[in-house]
Amino acid sequence: AANKYSGASTGSTELAVNQQRFRVNQMCVTANEAAIIDDFFDMFGYAVNRVKIPNIFSRTQWNYVKTNGCNFTGSVPAEALDVLKRVHDKGITYWANHANIGNYSLSNPIVS
C-alpha cells in the first residue's frame, strides 16, 4: 500500500516526500528602473542616519540636506531659527552656483 499522510501539510513534510520544488530565478532591475533609482540618489543623496553637522560643501554642484529634529543656535530672532529648523527638517538643496539651480543633469562628484 502507498504511504498515507494525514493532518495539516507542512513545508518539512512536503520536502520529505519531494512534493515541493524550489525555483530559483535571477532578477534585476531594468535599465530604465536603474536610471530612475540613480537619478533619485543623484538628487537626494544617501541617508546618513547619525547626529552630525551637515556638510553643505561636499559636492561640486549641490548638496541635499534633510534633518530630523534640526537644531540651530545663533544670535537671530527665535522665529528665524524656527523657520530654519522647519526648512531643514523638510529638506533643502544647497547649490554651489546659483546659475545652475535645478539642473540635476550636471555631474556632481564629491569635492576632493
Secondary structure, 3 states (H helix, E strand, C coil): CCCCCCCCCCHHHHHHCCCCCCCCCCCCCCHHHHHHHHHHHHHHCCCCCCCCCCCCCCECCEEEECCCCCCCCCCCCHHHHHHHHHHHHHCEEEECCHHHCCCCCCCCCECC
